[in-house]
Amino acid sequence: HIGEGLNSNTVLTTLNLERNEIGDTGSQHIGEALKINKALTDLNLGQNNIGDRGAQHIGEGLKKNRALTKLNLYDISIGPEG
């Protein structure tokens, strides 16, 4: 899955995953990868099925990530818990 690829990525700086049916489980893998990845600076997750739980996973990854400077979460289903 995409999380495994991001874990070992050292050169990819921009990743567009818009409209890829990514849900909370996929977001969990992406969040884990964000904790490790030091190359990705621009991530587009817009128009996916990411809810509160998925947003929380991504948020946990962002707490440890210092490389990402642009994150697109346009038109996803994040509520007050996310």
N, C-alpha and C positions, 0 to 999 in steps of 0.2 A: 504494500500500500504506500501511499504518498508519504506518510510519516517516516517510513524507513529510508526512503530516498533523501528526504530532508535531513535526517540524522547524519548522513555521511556526506552531504553536499558541502563543497568548499568553493564552488565557482558561480553557481546560479544566484543571481541577485534579484531577479524579478520573476514572479510566478502568478499567472492568471488562472484561477480555478473558478471563475464566474460560471454560474449555471451548470454545475456538475453534480447536482443532487447530493451534496455533502450534508450530512446530518450531524447529530450530536456525537455519534460514535466516530465518524471521520474527524470531527473537530477535536475529539480527545487525542487522536493520533497526531494531528497537527500541533496541538498544544504541547504535547510531549516533545515533539521535534523542535519547537521554538525554544525550548529550554536549552537545547544543545547547539542549534544552528547559529553560526556566526557570520554567514555570508549573505543571507537573504535580507534585502532592504525594502522590498515592495511586494506585498501580498494582497491579491484581490480575491475575496471570498464572497463577493456580492451575489445576490439572487440564488442562494442555496437554502437548504432546509435546516439552518442552524437555529436552535432555540436557546432558552436560558442555560440549560446544562452545557451545551456546546460552547456557548459564550464564556461560561465559567472556566472551561478547560483551556480555551484560548487565552483568557486573562491570566491564568496560572503560568502559562508558557511565557507570556509577555513580561511577567515579573522578573524573569531571569534573563530575558533576551535584551541585548544592548545594540543589536545591529538593525533591527527592523525600524524604519522611519515612516513607512506609509502602509496603512492597513485599510482596505475598503470592505465595509460590512453593509453595503447598500442593500436595502430591500430583503432583510432577513427577519426572522421572527423572534427577536430578543425582546423580552418583557422586563419588568422591574427586577426580577431575580437574576437576570443576566448581566 
